[in-house]
């Protein structure tokens, strides 16, 4: 659960600033992903 504090529009993007209020974890273990250069990449 998150709380948005600011939204900034820049060109064709929106930059969202906020706080994480609560985190829920899955019981299954999965690899984290990062999105960069137009693709998803496994992290870790």
Secondary structure, 3 states (H helix, E strand, C coil): CEEEEEEEEECCEEEEEEEECCCCCCCCCCCEEEEECCEEEEEC
